[in-house]
Amino acid sequence: MNNSTILRTAACAILAQWSAYAFALDPLSYARYDQVRTSALHLDLKADFARKTLSGYAELSLDWIDKSARTLDLDTRTLTIARVQAQDAGGQWRPVPYTLAKTDAEKGQALRIKLAAQPGKVRIYYRTAPTATALQWLTPQQNMSGKRPFMFSQSQSIEARSWVPVQDTPAVRFTYSARIDAPQGLRVVMSADNDPRATGKGGWRFSMPQAIPSYLLAIGIGELEARTLGPRTGVYAEPQRIKAAEYELADTEKMVAAAESLYGPYRWGRYDMLVLPPSFPIGGMENPRLTFLTPTMIAGDRSLVDLIAHELAHSWSGNLVTNASWKHWWLNEGFTTYVTTRILEVLYGEEVATINLQLEQEEALQLLATVAAPRQALLTKDADTDSKTYTDQALAYPKGAWFLRTLEQRAGRAAFDPFLRGWFDQHAFQSVTTEQFIDYLRKNLLAQHPQVMTDAELDEWLHGAGIPASARRAVSARLAALDAARTAWLKGELATARLDTKQWNATEWMKFLNDIDGKASAAQLKELDQAFGLAKSGNNEVAFRFYRAGIKAGYGAIREPLHAFLMSVGRQKFVVPLYAALLNNPADKAWAIGVYKQARARYHPATQASVDKQMAKKEG
């Protein structure tokens, strides 16, 4: 068979397999992908920083499944549609009628395109709104140089529709290409094949040959420099940060090799990273070929590179094999969290991996207190929803990983590792459901090793609240020694000067600070600060935990560095809990409100919304 015949045959086989599971259409999308599916996307857009818009057209290549269908429904949010065209049998573009449905607060508007036939391609000419939820337009003052603006996207989970009219669901995968016009002096990068030698003359051009879901569409435009880290790895960052980023990420090539040794070849060509300005609201986004990273992971000593391991792990779990809808979120994040620990073990040894794993599990147990019991399940039995709180989403990471770790411990790695690699290999470039995974689990692991898990326990993991009592907890000898020292220190039996911290890594400091949070006095925190300079730590994970403990203890000396932190860091993981702690302390409430008035404009809209909600609660 020729290549095209092979591809068509493979596509039909995948579609048949997908249809066999008959999962419901994604309720967060207007798309009828049971009738027609996007196979390729081409973007031709111009970035206008003055108006804070992208404008141009999106061209969709279509595979028609239902031969009677004559309507194409796409997802949009606050897009201004100028016109829609379809390509006829002779290759000519003809105008076609369309309507925009009533706006839904969560889903946006359905763009319904009426067609006389089943064209292979349609074009939608449009403009984004300055308020597009996926796009953040930064002023020069919000960037390191203070000279040039910056724009970046965050399409997950259903925000791609605010900058591209697409079938915005992880159930649909497509390849894409793009040509982007941007102001002179600004570099454009995308979740595609980036050429560090490109100049942008005639527009910045991109190609993504592997099929991705819409939430992995990503773009960044700004004052950027590039550095090569290895044969297939590199980093982009603002000029003032590029040297630090290059140093911090030096082991990335080793991480790719470590992941390949466990789960097979890296299938995305290159693995580049973009270090974003401080307002980036999350730790990282696994955009294929160009992971987006928070600058808070740059500690100066490579102590937070587990974040890179996590985003890299998504190249297998999430990007390669993707949850078919957000109800199955744990298939992305639980698998990735498990794979991350395995990568760290290959690179840094079992002891370091166990330390990270124990902290991860302890923080999971703490999260349970903040999540309603029905929302603690890996798979909820209600309809798919994106209306999850941050903690709901966060729990899927460690609980999903703990489930996989339990399977691995009971089956043994000799059986479990080939099983997991087979899952990635057999479902590569597919969108999947929990039901598909459970079917694969039963056929390829439990059938051969029935003692690994009963049906009742499997149901408890998937649909039950909390962590099953049968789950084995990770125990690190180093952390056990740390626990003993911490207990003695809190009781006043061990002086601060006698804390033996010389061999502690960042995770051990994080563990220590987690466990003294709400227990240590202001006087004890002052001693810690004077001895170890924690309030001015270059490790943001450590600094955050020290500030949180300091707020609760009433340690006023943290205010100056905490003010600087809140003014310069926009990561929700840090910002939201710190404001919450400040607002809960009557002595800090007015101060916190004043700081937020100064800092709010520097934060991403998602971060603003989270803190605004907290402020409203306290005022109400």
C-alpha positions in Angstrom: 0.0 0.0 0.0 1.1 3.6 -0.6 1.5 6.0 2.2 -1.8 7.7 1.8 -3.6 4.3 1.8 -1.8 3.3 4.9 -2.7 6.5 6.7 -6.4 6.2 5.7 -6.4 2.6 6.9 -4.8 3.5 10.2 -7.2 6.4 10.7 -10.2 4.2 10.0 -8.9 1.6 12.5 -8.5 4.3 15.2 -12.0 5.7 14.5 -13.5 2.2 14.7 -11.8 1.6 18.0 -12.9 5.0 19.3 -16.5 4.4 18.2 -16.6 1.0 19.8 -16.4 2.6 23.2 -19.2 4.9 22.3 -18.4 7.5 24.9 -20.7 10.6 24.9 -19.8 13.7 23.0 -17.9 16.2 25.1 -20.5 18.4 26.8 -18.1 21.3 27.0 -17.9 21.5 23.2 -20.5 22.4 20.6 -18.7 20.2 18.0 -20.4 17.2 16.5 -17.3 15.2 15.9 -19.3 12.1 15.4 -20.3 13.7 12.1 -17.2 15.6 11.0 -13.7 15.9 12.5 -10.9 18.4 11.9 -7.8 16.7 10.5 -5.6 19.8 9.9 -5.5 23.5 10.8 -3.7 26.4 9.1 -3.6 29.8 10.8 -2.7 33.0 9.1 -2.8 35.8 11.7 -1.5 39.2 12.5 -0.7 40.3 16.1 -1.7 43.8 17.0 -0.4 44.8 20.4 -2.0 48.2 20.3 -5.5 46.7 20.0 -4.6 43.4 21.8 -5.9 41.3 19.0 -5.0 38.5 16.6 -6.8 38.8 13.2 -6.7 36.8 10.0 -8.1 33.4 9.1 -8.2 29.8 10.2 -8.4 27.1 7.6 -9.8 23.7 8.7 -9.3 20.5 6.7 -12.3 18.2 7.4 -13.0 14.5 7.5 -16.7 13.8 7.1 -17.9 10.7 9.0 -21.7 11.1 8.6 -22.3 11.2 4.8 -25.6 13.0 5.4 -24.2 15.8 7.6 -24.2 19.3 6.1 -23.4 21.4 9.1 -20.1 22.2 10.8 -20.4 23.3 14.4 -17.3 25.0 15.9 -16.5 26.4 19.3 -15.8 30.2 19.8 -15.7 32.7 22.6 -15.8 36.4 22.0 -14.6 36.0 18.4 -15.7 38.5 15.8 -16.4 36.6 12.6 -16.0 38.5 9.3 -16.9 35.8 6.8 -16.7 32.1 6.2 -15.8 30.3 3.0 -15.8 26.7 1.8 -13.6 25.2 -0.9 -15.6 23.7 -3.8 -14.7 20.7 -5.9 -12.8 22.9 -8.3 -10.6 24.4 -5.6 -12.5 27.8 -5.6 -13.4 29.5 -2.3 -17.1 30.3 -2.0 -18.9 32.2 0.7 -21.2 30.1 2.9 -23.8 31.1 5.5 -23.2 30.9 9.2 -24.7 31.9 12.5 -23.4 32.5 16.0 -25.6 31.0 18.7 -26.4 32.6 22.0 -23.5 33.0 24.4 -23.1 30.4 27.2 -21.1 31.7 30.2 -18.8 28.6 30.2 -18.9 27.3 26.6 -18.9 30.5 24.6 -20.8 30.6 21.3 -21.4 27.9 18.7 -20.4 28.9 15.2 -22.8 27.0 13.0 -21.7 26.8 9.3 -24.3 25.7 6.8 -23.0 23.8 3.8 -24.6 22.6 0.6 -22.1 19.7 0.3 -19.2 18.2 2.3 -16.2 20.4 1.5 -12.7 19.3 2.3 -11.8 22.7 3.7 -13.4 25.8 5.2 -11.9 29.2 6.1 -13.1 31.4 8.9 -11.9 35.1 8.8 -12.1 36.5 12.3 -10.6 38.8 15.0 -10.0 38.0 18.7 -11.3 40.2 21.5 -8.8 42.1 23.7 -10.4 40.1 26.5 -9.7 36.7 24.9 -9.5 34.3 27.9 -6.5 32.4 26.4 -4.4 35.4 25.6 -2.5 37.6 28.0 -1.1 40.8 26.5 1.6 42.2 28.7 2.8 45.8 28.8 6.6 46.5 28.6 6.5 47.3 32.4 5.3 43.7 33.1 8.4 42.2 31.5 12.1 42.1 32.5 13.5 44.6 30.1 10.7 47.1 30.4 11.1 47.9 26.8 8.9 45.6 24.7 5.4 44.0 25.1 4.8 40.3 25.4 1.9 38.0 24.6 1.3 34.4 25.5 -1.5 31.9 25.3 -2.9 29.3 27.7 -5.4 27.2 25.8 -6.1 24.5 28.5 -8.7 23.5 29.1 -11.3 25.1 26.9 -9.8 28.4 26.1 -8.4 27.7 22.6 -11.9 28.7 21.3 -11.1 32.3 22.4 -8.3 32.7 19.8 -9.1 30.1 17.2 -12.5 28.8 15.9 -12.1 25.0 16.4 -13.6 21.8 17.6 -12.3 22.7 21.1 -12.3 19.3 22.7 -9.5 16.8 23.5 -11.4 14.2 21.6 -10.4 15.7 18.3 -6.7 15.8 17.2 -5.3 17.6 14.2 -2.0 18.6 12.7 -1.4 22.3 12.1 0.7 25.0 10.3 0.8 28.7 10.8 2.1 32.0 9.5 2.1 34.8 12.1 2.9 38.5 11.5 4.3 40.3 14.5 6.0 43.7 15.2 9.6 44.0 14.2 12.0 43.0 17.0 9.6 40.5 18.6 10.0 36.7 18.1 7.1 34.4 17.6 7.2 30.8 19.0 4.5 28.2 18.9 3.8 24.6 20.0 5.3 23.4 16.7 8.6 23.2 14.9 10.5 26.4 16.0 13.6 27.4 14.1 15.9 29.4 16.3 17.6 30.9 13.2 14.3 32.3 11.8 14.1 36.1 11.3 10.4 36.5 10.8 10.8 38.1 7.4 7.6 37.5 5.5 6.0 36.2 8.7 6.9 33.6 11.2 6.2 30.1 9.9 5.4 27.0 11.8 4.5 23.3 11.2 3.3 20.7 13.6 3.3 17.3 11.9 2.0 15.3 14.8 -1.7 15.5 15.6 -2.6 17.4 18.8 -5.8 18.4 20.6 -6.8 22.0 20.6 -5.8 22.7 24.2 -2.2 22.2 23.1 -2.3 25.0 20.6 0.1 27.6 22.0 1.7 30.9 20.9 4.2 33.3 22.5 5.4 36.6 21.1 8.0 38.7 22.8 11.6 39.9 23.2 13.2 36.4 23.2 16.6 34.8 22.8 17.3 31.1 22.1 19.9 28.8 23.5 20.7 25.2 22.5 20.9 22.7 25.4 21.4 19.5 23.4 20.9 17.8 20.0 17.1 18.1 20.3 16.6 20.4 23.3 16.7 24.2 23.7 15.3 27.1 25.6 13.8 30.5 24.8 13.6 33.3 27.4 13.8 37.0 27.7 17.3 38.3 27.2 17.8 39.2 30.9 16.8 35.6 31.9 18.3 33.5 29.1 21.6 32.8 30.9 20.0 31.7 34.1 17.5 29.6 32.1 20.3 27.9 30.1 22.1 27.0 33.3 19.0 25.7 35.2 17.8 23.5 32.3 21.2 22.0 31.4 20.1 18.5 32.3 17.0 18.4 30.0 18.7 16.2 27.3 19.5 13.7 30.0 15.8 13.8 31.1 14.6 13.0 27.6 17.0 10.0 27.4 15.8 8.8 30.9 12.2 8.9 29.9 12.9 7.1 26.6 14.7 4.3 28.6 11.4 3.7 30.4 8.6 4.4 27.9 10.0 4.3 24.4 11.1 6.8 21.9 10.3 10.5 22.2 8.0 11.1 19.2 7.8 14.8 18.9 11.1 15.7 17.2 12.5 18.5 19.5 11.9 19.3 23.1 12.2 23.1 23.6 11.1 25.2 26.5 9.9 28.8 26.8 10.4 30.6 30.1 7.6 33.0 30.4 7.3 36.4 32.3 6.3 36.2 36.0 2.5 36.5 35.4 2.4 33.0 33.9 -0.3 31.5 36.3 0.8 27.9 36.5 4.0 25.9 36.9 4.2 24.7 33.4 2.2 23.8 30.3 3.1 20.8 28.3 2.6 22.3 24.9 4.3 19.8 22.5 7.7 20.8 21.1 7.6 24.0 23.3 6.8 23.5 27.0 5.8 26.8 28.7 7.5 27.3 32.1 7.1 29.6 35.0 10.2 31.6 35.9 9.7 30.5 39.6 11.4 27.2 38.8 14.7 29.0 38.3 16.3 28.6 41.7 19.9 29.0 40.6 20.9 25.5 41.8 18.7 23.2 39.6 16.8 22.2 42.7 13.3 22.5 41.1 14.0 20.6 37.8 11.4 18.0 38.8 9.0 20.5 37.2 10.8 19.9 33.9 10.5 16.1 34.4 6.8 16.5 34.9 6.2 18.6 31.7 8.5 16.2 29.7 6.6 13.2 31.0 3.5 14.7 29.3 5.2 13.9 26.0 3.9 10.3 26.7 1.0 10.8 29.1 -1.3 13.6 28.0 0.2 14.7 24.7 0.8 11.3 23.1 -2.2 9.6 24.9 -4.8 12.2 25.8 -7.9 12.2 28.0 -10.9 12.3 25.6 -12.7 14.8 27.8 -11.9 16.6 31.0 -13.9 14.1 33.0 -11.0 11.8 32.4 -8.4 14.4 33.6 -6.5 11.9 35.8 -5.4 10.0 32.7 -3.3 13.0 31.8 -2.1 14.2 35.2 -2.1 11.1 37.4 -0.1 9.2 34.8 2.3 12.1 34.3 2.9 12.4 38.0 3.7 8.7 38.2 6.1 8.9 35.2 7.8 12.0 36.7 8.9 10.1 39.8 10.2 7.3 37.6 12.3 9.8 35.5 13.7 11.3 38.7 14.7 7.9 40.0 16.6 7.1 36.8 18.4 10.5 37.0 19.0 11.0 40.7 18.5 7.7 42.4 15.9 5.9 44.4 16.5 7.9 47.6 15.7 11.3 45.9 12.7 9.8 44.2 11.3 8.4 47.4 11.7 11.8 49.2 9.8 13.5 46.4 7.1 10.7 46.5 6.6 10.9 50.2 6.1 14.7 50.1 3.7 14.2 47.1 1.6 11.7 49.0 1.6 13.8 52.2 0.4 16.8 50.3 -2.3 14.7 48.7 -3.6 13.7 52.1 -3.7 17.3 53.2 -5.6 18.2 50.0 -8.4 15.8 51.0 -9.5 18.1 53.8 -10.2 20.9 51.2 -12.1 18.8 48.7 -15.7 17.6 49.1 -16.0 13.8 49.2 -17.8 13.4 45.9 -15.1 15.4 44.2 -12.3 13.2 45.5 -12.9 10.4 43.0 -10.6 9.9 40.1 -13.6 9.5 37.9 -16.8 11.2 38.9 -20.1 9.6 37.9 -21.8 12.8 37.0 -21.5 14.6 33.6 -18.2 15.9 32.4 -17.5 19.4 33.8 -14.8 21.9 33.7 -16.2 23.7 36.7 -13.6 22.2 39.1 -11.8 24.1 41.8 -8.0 24.2 41.8 -7.9 21.6 44.6 -10.2 19.3 42.7 -7.8 19.3 39.8 -4.7 19.1 42.0 -5.9 16.0 43.7 -6.0 14.0 40.4 -2.2 14.3 40.2 -1.1 12.5 43.3 -4.1 10.2 43.7 -3.8 9.0 40.1 -0.1 8.4 40.5 -0.7 6.6 43.8 -3.1 4.2 42.0 -0.5 3.4 39.4 2.2 3.0 42.0 0.0 0.5 43.8 -0.4 -1.5 40.6 3.4 -1.4 40.0 4.2 -2.5 43.6 1.9 -5.4 43.5 2.6 -6.6 40.0 6.3 -5.9 40.1 8.2 -3.7 37.6 9.0 -6.6 35.4 5.3 -6.9 34.6 4.1 -3.3 35.1 6.7 -1.4 33.0 6.0 -3.3 29.8 2.3 -2.9 30.5 2.6 0.8 30.8 4.8 1.2 27.8 2.3 -0.9 25.8 -0.5 1.5 26.9 1.5 4.4 25.4 2.5 2.5 22.3 -0.9 1.1 21.5 -2.8 4.4 22.1 -0.2 6.8 20.6 -1.8 10.0 19.2 -5.2 8.9 20.4 -7.7 10.4 22.8 -8.9 7.9 25.4 -11.3 7.3 28.3 -11.0 5.7 31.7 -13.1 2.8 30.4 -10.5 2.2 27.7 -7.7 2.1 30.2 -9.6 -0.2 32.5 -10.3 -2.6 29.6 -6.6 -2.5 28.7 -5.7 -3.0 32.4 -7.9 -6.1 32.7 -6.7 -7.7 29.5 -3.0 -6.9 29.8 -2.2 -7.0 33.5 -5.0 -8.3 35.7 -5.7 -11.3 33.5 -2.2 -12.5 34.0 -1.9 -11.3 37.6 -5.4 -11.4 39.2 -4.0 -11.0 42.7 -2.9 -7.4 41.9 -6.3 -5.8 42.5 -9.9 -6.9 43.0 -12.8 -5.4 41.2 -14.0 -3.9 44.5 -10.7 -2.2 45.1 -10.4 -1.0 41.6 -13.8 0.6 42.0 -12.7 2.2 45.2 -9.7 3.8 43.5 -11.7 5.1 40.6 -15.0 6.2 42.2 -14.3 6.4 45.9 -13.4 9.3 48.1 -10.0 9.6 49.7 -7.1 7.3 49.3 -7.9 3.5 49.9 -6.6 2.2 53.3 -4.8 -0.5 51.4 -2.5 2.0 49.7 1.1 1.8 50.8 2.7 5.0 51.8 6.3 5.9 50.7 8.7 6.1 53.6 12.1 7.8 53.3 14.8 7.2 55.9 16.1 10.7 55.4 12.6 12.2 56.0 12.1 10.0 59.1 15.3 11.6 60.5 14.0 15.0 59.5 10.7 14.3 61.3 12.5 13.5 64.5 14.6 16.7 64.3 11.5 18.7 63.5 9.5 17.3 66.5 12.4 18.1 68.9 12.8 21.6 67.4 9.2 22.4 67.8 9.2 21.3 71.4 12.3 23.4 72.1 14.4 20.3 72.8 16.7 21.0 69.8 18.2 24.4 69.2 18.0 26.0 65.8 21.8 26.1 65.6 21.9 22.3 66.0 19.5 21.5 63.1 21.7 19.5 60.8 20.6 20.9 57.4 23.8 20.7 55.5 22.7 17.8 53.4 19.0 18.8 53.0 17.8 19.3 49.5 15.0 21.6 48.5 12.3 18.9 48.9 13.5 18.3 52.5 13.2 22.0 53.3 9.7 21.9 51.7 8.8 19.0 53.9 10.1 20.7 57.0 8.3 23.9 56.3 5.0 22.1 55.5 5.2 20.3 58.9 5.9 23.4 61.0 3.2 25.4 59.2 0.7 26.6 61.9 2.8 25.1 64.7 6.0 27.2 64.9 6.1 30.4 66.8 7.2 33.8 65.4 10.3 33.5 67.6 11.2 30.2 66.2 10.7 31.4 62.6 12.8 34.4 63.3 15.6 32.1 64.4 15.2 30.0 61.3 15.3 33.0 59.1 18.4 34.4 60.8 20.2 31.1 60.5 19.2 30.1 56.9 17.9 33.2 55.2 14.6 31.6 54.2 12.7 34.8 53.7 15.1 35.7 50.9 15.5 32.2 49.5 16.1 32.0 45.7 14.0 28.8 45.8 10.4 30.0 45.4 8.9 26.7 46.7 10.9 27.2 49.9 10.2 30.9 50.2 6.5 30.4 49.6 6.2 27.8 52.4 8.2 30.0 54.8 6.0 33.0 54.1 2.9 30.9 54.6 4.1 29.7 58.0 5.3 33.2 58.9 1.8 34.7 58.2 0.1 32.2 60.4 2.7 32.7 63.2 2.5 36.5 63.0 6.2 36.9 62.0 6.1 40.5 60.8 9.6 40.6 59.5 8.5 38.7 56.4 6.4 41.7 55.1 9.2 43.3 53.1 10.3 40.2 51.2 6.7 39.0 51.0 5.7 42.2 49.4 8.5 41.9 46.8 7.4 38.2 46.2 3.7 39.1 45.6 4.7 42.0 43.3 7.0 39.8 41.2 5.4 36.3 41.2 2.1 35.5 39.5 2.0 31.7 39.9 -1.4 30.8 41.3 0.1 27.9 43.4 1.9 30.6 45.5 -0.2 33.7 45.2 -3.6 32.4 46.0 -2.7 30.6 49.3 -0.6 33.5 50.5 -3.5 36.0 50.0 -5.8 33.5 51.7 -3.6 33.3 54.7 -3.2 37.0 54.9 -6.9 37.6 54.7 -7.5 35.1 57.4 -5.3 37.1 59.8 -7.0 40.2 61.0 -3.6 42.0 61.5 -2.7 41.4 57.9 -6.0 41.9 56.1 -5.7 45.6 55.3 -2.0 45.2 54.3 -2.9 42.4 52.0 -5.7 44.4 50.3 -3.2 47.2 49.8 -0.6 44.9 48.2 -3.1 43.4 45.9 -4.2 46.8 44.6 -0.6 47.3 43.6 0.0 43.8 42.3 -3.3 42.9 40.6 -2.4 44.4 37.2 0.7 42.2 37.0 -1.3 39.0 37.4 -2.8 36.7 34.8 -6.7 37.1 34.5 -7.1 33.6 36.0 -5.0 34.6 39.0 -6.9 37.8 39.3 -10.2 36.0 39.3 -9.1 33.6 42.1 -7.9 36.4 44.4 -10.8 38.6 43.6 -13.1 35.8 44.8 -11.2 35.6 48.1 -11.3 39.4 48.5 -15.1 39.4 47.9 -15.6 36.7 50.5 -13.8 38.7 53.1 -15.6 41.9 52.3 -19.0 40.1 52.2 
